Structure formats: C-alpha cells, structure tokens
Amino acid sequence: MVATNEVALLELSLPTAEENVALDEALLVAADERDGPAVMRIWEQPDYAVVLGASRRIADDVWADRCREDGVPIIRRASGGGTVVIGPGALNVALILPISAHPALASVDGAQLYILNRLAAAIRARGPEVEVLGSGDLTLGGRKFAGSAQRRLRRWILVHASILHNMPIARVCRYLRHPERQPDYRGRREHEEFLLNLPMHRTILNESIRSAWPLSHRLDGASNVSRDLLETLLAEKFANRSWIERF
C-alpha cells in the first residue's frame, strides 16, 4: 500500500494542451503498471484550449466555429466530467493515487469528495470560505471556480481539477455552449452569472494546493514516464483527431 502522505510533486507544463492531458494519463498508466509513485501534478496551459470530457459531444458542448476562428484547439481527455476551457488563468491540479490508499477512494463519489474536500480545506486555510457543491465543484458564494473529473484504472485513480483564478470568463462564454446537464445549485444560470475567478493570487493558490497533501519529494520533470508511453498516448488518443472527434 502507498500512503496518501507519500505523494511526489510535479510542477510541469508542457507546450501543447494535447501533451498536457496526455501526461496526466501517462502518470496514471505508469503508476498502475509500476506501483508508483503517487503524484500531485500542477500545471497551467500557456494558451487557450477547449477540453472535452471523455464522452462529451462537440456539437452539444462547443461553439466549434468560434474556436476555429480564434485558433483555439478542441481536444479530449480520458476522464469523465464536463467540457472546460483551459489556458492562462486556470491552474490545473492532478492527483494520481492508489485506490488502496484510503477507503474513500474505493468509489467514484467517495474519491471525488475526499480529494475535493482536502483541496477546499487547504484553500480555506489561506483564503476565502470555499465549499464543495454538486458532484465535484469548488465554489464560492454559490458560484463555481473549479470543476473536477476522474479516471479509474485497475488499482490507481486520477482526479484532476481546473481552478479559475485569472481566467477571462468571456472566453468560456465564447467557446462553450450552455450545458445540458448541470447541478441543481446552478439554477440554469448562464456562464457569466455562474462562474467566477477565485480571488486568490496564483502563488498563494499554488501553495494552498501543495499543502493539501504532505509531499514527500519533488520530481525532476516527467522522468518517471517513458517518452514512448507519452508518444503512444498522443498518437492513439490525445493528438488523434479521429479519437477526439469520435462523438
């Protein structure tokens, strides 16, 4: 068993959105096949991209013509959840943990709440009184500043979240349609009325996220993930237009 306090920190942002979502998946696959390490990865995409949930349809979620006009790529991740806009002003955190590390990780809902509640508590310790609402949203005053998604393999789990701290909400309005499925607390509000940026400086937010788990050591780049694995995932999924546009 790998305890939840034996978590390595990886702060690494790759150049493209495809590479960044592929690296989250590669860390999960490498852990499931090799038993570790457990990892907290923090990254921020240097330009804007739309990231579909694993089973989401472009036509349902995205204003694709606007993305093409602005040169914003539409990609897909392997985890569930809704479609999001990432880019400057959205800090992404991924937790790759063994399911055996805590009883809450044995179920989908339990894992989501366990990890999101730890992140929320760490933010509250340094900033505003945020809370977890819906099936895995971080909120402030009933408005959402972070969503989360999950991917489970045989023995390991990935939960990742995208936290808005300085994202132009107008970008979300421009690229994402009003979602068909939404939590009750949203109350049918449009993006500009429902979303907000967490009023916390990026440095403090980063420190808060890192404090959610006792981190054992810092990884030197993605050296624990083989380049062959990353390239295979890109070729078969994350940079493969037929896989991205399959729905």
Residue pairs with C-beta under 8 A, 6 or more apart in sequence:
1 98
1 100
1 101
2 35
2 36
2 37
2 38
2 97
2 98
2 100
2 101
3 101
4 38
4 97
4 101
4 102
4 213
5 213
5 214
5 216
6 36
6 37
6 38
6 216
7 37
7 38
7 39
7 40
7 95
7 97
7 213
7 214
7 215
7 216
8 37
8 38
8 39
8 40
8 215
8 216
8 217
8 218
8 219
9 39
9 40
9 42
9 210
9 215
9 217
9 218
9 219
10 27
10 39
10 40
10 41
10 42
10 218
10 219
10 221
10 222
11 41
11 42
11 43
11 218
12 23
12 41
12 43
12 219
12 221
12 222
13 20
13 43
13 44
13 45
13 46
14 20
14 23
14 43
15 46
16 73
17 45
17 47
17 49
17 51
17 73
17 75
17 86
18 73
18 75
18 234
18 238
18 239
19 230
19 234
19 238
20 43
20 45
20 92
21 51
21 75
21 76
21 77
21 78
21 238
22 230
22 233
22 234
22 237
22 238
22 239
23 41
23 43
23 222
23 225
23 230
24 41
24 77
24 94
24 96
24 158
24 160
25 77
25 78
25 151
25 158
25 233
25 237
25 238
26 222
26 225
26 229
26 230
26 233
27 39
27 41
27 94
27 96
27 158
27 222
27 224
27 225
28 96
28 151
28 153
28 156
28 157
28 158
29 153
29 229
29 233
30 224
30 225
30 226
30 229
31 37
31 38
31 39
31 96
31 98
31 156
32 153
32 154
32 155
32 156
35 98
36 98
37 219
37 224
38 95
38 96
38 97
38 98
38 101
39 94
39 95
39 96
39 219
40 93
40 94
40 95
40 96
40 209
40 210
40 212
40 213
40 215
41 92
41 93
41 94
41 96
42 91
42 92
42 93
42 206
42 209
42 210
43 91
43 92
43 94
44 88
44 90
44 91
44 92
45 86
45 87
45 88
45 90
45 92
46 87
46 88
47 87
47 88
48 70
48 72
48 85
48 86
48 87
48 88
48 171
48 175
49 72
49 73
49 74
49 75
49 85
49 86
49 87
50 62
50 67
50 72
50 73
50 74
50 75
50 83
50 84
50 85
50 175
50 176
51 75
51 76
51 77
51 83
51 84
51 85
51 86
52 58
52 61
52 62
52 74
52 75
52 76
52 77
52 83
52 244
53 76
53 77
53 79
53 80
53 81
53 82
53 83
53 149
54 76
54 77
54 78
54 79
54 80
54 81
54 151
55 80
55 247
56 76
56 82
56 83
56 247
57 247
58 64
58 74
58 245
58 247
60 177
60 180
61 82
61 83
61 176
61 177
61 179
62 74
62 83
62 175
62 176
62 177
63 174
63 175
63 176
63 177
64 74
66 72
66 174
66 175
67 73
67 74
67 175
70 174
70 175
72 175
74 244
75 238
75 244
76 237
76 238
76 243
76 244
77 149
77 238
78 151
78 237
78 238
79 149
79 150
79 151
79 158
79 160
80 149
80 150
80 151
81 136
81 147
81 148
81 149
81 150
82 147
82 149
82 179
82 181
83 176
83 179
84 90
84 147
84 162
84 176
85 167
85 171
85 172
85 175
85 176
86 92
86 162
87 167
87 171
88 166
88 167
89 164
89 165
89 166
89 167
89 168
89 197
90 162
90 163
90 164
90 165
90 167
91 162
91 163
91 165
91 202
91 205
91 206
91 209
92 160
92 161
92 162
92 163
93 119
93 160
93 161
93 163
93 209
94 158
94 159
94 160
95 115
95 158
95 159
95 160
95 213
96 156
96 157
96 158
97 105
97 115
97 156
97 157
97 159
98 105
98 155
98 156
98 157
99 105
99 106
99 111
99 152
99 155
99 156
99 157
100 155
102 114
103 110
104 110
104 111
104 113
104 114
105 111
105 114
105 157
108 150
108 152
109 135
111 150
111 152
111 157
111 159
112 135
112 136
112 148
112 150
112 159
113 132
113 136
115 148
115 159
116 132
116 136
116 137
116 138
116 148
116 159
116 161
117 132
118 212
118 213
119 138
119 161
119 209
119 212
120 130
120 131
120 132
120 138
121 212
122 208
122 209
122 211
122 212
123 130
123 138
123 198
123 200
123 205
123 208
123 209
124 130
125 208
125 211
126 200
126 204
126 207
126 208
126 211
127 198
127 199
127 200
127 204
127 205
127 208
128 140
128 198
128 199
128 200
129 140
130 138
130 139
130 140
130 145
130 198
131 138
131 139
131 140
132 138
132 139
133 139
133 142
133 144
133 183
133 185
134 144
134 183
134 184
134 185
134 186
135 183
136 147
136 148
136 149
136 150
136 161
137 144
137 146
137 147
137 148
137 183
138 144
138 145
138 146
138 147
138 148
138 161
138 163
138 198
139 145
139 185
140 196
140 198
140 199
141 196
142 185
143 193
143 194
143 195
143 196
144 186
144 194
144 195
144 196
145 163
145 164
145 165
145 195
145 196
145 197
145 198
146 161
146 162
146 163
146 164
146 198
147 161
147 162
148 159
148 160
148 161
149 159
149 160
149 161
150 157
150 158
150 159
151 157
151 158
152 158
163 198
163 205
163 209
164 195
164 196
164 197
164 198
165 197
165 198
165 200
165 201
165 202
165 205
166 197
166 202
167 197
169 191
169 192
169 195
169 196
169 197
170 192
172 191
172 195
173 190
173 191
173 192
176 191
178 190
178 191
182 188
186 194
198 205
200 208
222 230
234 240
236 243
237 243
238 244
